[in-house]
Amino acid sequence: MAAVRSEQPAVVVQGVDMDFGTGAMAVKGASFALEPGRFLTILGPSGSGKTTLLRMIAGFQAPTRGEILIGGRPADAVAPHRRSIGMVFQKLALFPHMTVNANVAFPLKMRRHDPRTIPARVARYLDLVRLGGYGNRRIHELSGGQQQRVAIARALVFEPDLLLLDEPLAALDRKLREEMQLEFRRIQKELGVTTINVTHDQREALVVSDEIIVMDHGEIQQHTSPVDMYRSPANPFVASFIGVSSFLEGLSSPRGLMVNGVDCAGVAAGAILPGMPARGAIRAEQTRIGAAAEACDTVLEGRITDTIFEGERLMYFVDLPALGTGVRIYHHDPAEHAPFEKGATVSTGWNARDLLIFPAKDR
Amino acid sequence: MISRGQRLTIWSLVWLSIITLSLPTVVVLGASFTAGNMIAFPPEGLSLRWYEKIALARDLRQAFFRSLIVAGVCTLVSIPVGTLAGLALSRFRLRFAGVIQVYLLLPFTIPLIGSGIGLMLVFGQWGVLGSLWPVGVACAVINLPFIVWSVSSSAVLLDPDLELAAQNCGAGRVQTFLYVTLPAVMPGVITGSLLMFILAMNEFLVSLLLTDARIVTLPVQIYNSIRSIITPDLAAVSVVFIVIALAAIWLLDRLVGLEIFLKSK
């Protein structure tokens, strides 16, 4: 339904800067467009500017420079309370003195909906978030997950064009968080509402999103689909922020990367000429160990310096004397339960397509 | 572990505080029930005759109602002023916030006799002395810091996102204030206004300076009586004051205790 609503992007952010005048800019030259009905996650470490960007889209702050268009119209042309934007806040910001019903009815009341239609609409949205029958409860009588659902219902009940999520899952325990991630995804697909989510949790970004923007130091590092983000990170920062990667420093070579005189197989992930200083990134689960490593494009001798048991898998810290550095390796070993011993010498290897080589100047 | 000696010390301190704090009340309470003609403790016999006397005394009754009016005016003036000032001080990053805070605390730094004379001169110039409402306004001015404090302490607990959330729900500024901000700081407003009511009810020095013989308030009336002759009816009047204060505290507990109960967290 959202796709029919308009031909133009739901949100356009154009060269947006935010300068609080406290040294480094909070957001620098942010530009992106989001098509209607898509679920976008802005991912970044704390202080990366992701929440500032979201608050500017919500209209709580005006950008220092640049423009934000929502549904084709400049965002700041409309007062915050007249914009059709639903928001779920980090600390939820439910009204503590109101019941669940009153919280969810509040946007409808403020937007002057026909009072006779409000109760039915409220009940419908409480059902959507699976809180049917909880309407007369007080906010403090609900669990964290239930309060979360009330906040979602309140943000969606007036059927906004855009839904903004400001790290609302950060405070929940892991199990509940993962449950709510799937819940967000389900509700978003059911309603087709354009959604922008902000988080520092890379797993959440991969699970819920149609597309991801990674931010660092106020700048957009990459904007692409979760699969692309994982498989083809634009720079070492993205490679290190999403998933677990090891880094090798050296000089770019025709085959890949020359590290400490060893020519490692790899592929260039950016504009790079042979002989330039370069940095290779390899994911922990794409680095092989033991017999599996023998057939790889690059095989080196390694020594296991530490082992971490993570339940469904093991992580090995492997020192590679030939390269003068070490790598981290994820190893699934469900059948044999025969981990390598600490101190053991093992074959370590990877295939050319899995070692991504970036110009060294990239962060 | 608390040793025997420590326990003894703690309990002696507790009882000392309880006795010194409640002794005046107990003495007045006892003296008011005396059957004799002299204010004395322990009372000579038990009777309610002095209560009967103050209930029938027209001047006391009128002074009592005047004090109620003064307290009412004071509360009505201080609720909007104190609430808005308290909110502004804690919610907005104001220029000169420190200066404004000190300015609002000024009434505490000036001796009551000083502010009383100042107010007397101002009201005299305006030609409003001789009516009751200026006394209420004066009480509001000198006690304002109490309600400002009590509202600010409620307001700093407020999640700033609450107001943004209200805007996001489509509430304009006025609606946000009425439906979200005000209910959230209501405990502070209630506490502050009951405090203002009791303080104005009991205010003596400023009332003395701002009232004349036709409009004396209850504390001034009592003072005038003490100067002529001390009889047990004054003890009975004091008990009425204590009962009013207790009623206010009970109300506070009912209203604010309930509010806190309704809050999440």
Interface residues (C-beta under 8 A of the other chain):
Chain A: A58 F60 A79 P80 H81 R82 I85 G86 M87 F89 Q90 K91 A93 L94 F95 P96 H97 F106 P107 M110 R111 R138 I139 H140 R154 A155 F158
Chain B: D159 D161 L162 L164 A165 A166 Q167 N168 C169 G170 A171 G172 Q175 T176 Y179 V180 P183 A184 M186 E259 L262 K263 S264 K265
